[in-house]
């Protein structure tokens, strides 16, 4: 299973970059039909994790993914799951 990882430790205090990084990783997952995106806001005060969850909760972003799981063993990690619609015209098994 393919997955992307976004570690926000380096940009935790740069709000505009966080939003762009989140948008970029979601767009990439959709474009490449990646099943899972792991987002690491880190533990800290929990503010960054809340910011990430607020971002993921926006209507137009929510429409792109299937569900979000919090890592039960690691407070500083979130998983965003995607379910991609597989298009029929790519089926090469059809004989002419």
Secondary structure, 3 states (H helix, E strand, C coil): CCEEEEECHHHCCCHHHHHHHHHHHHHHHHHHCCCEEEEECCCCCCHHHHHHHHHHCCHHHHCCCCEEEECCCCCCCEEEECCCCCCHHHCCCCCC
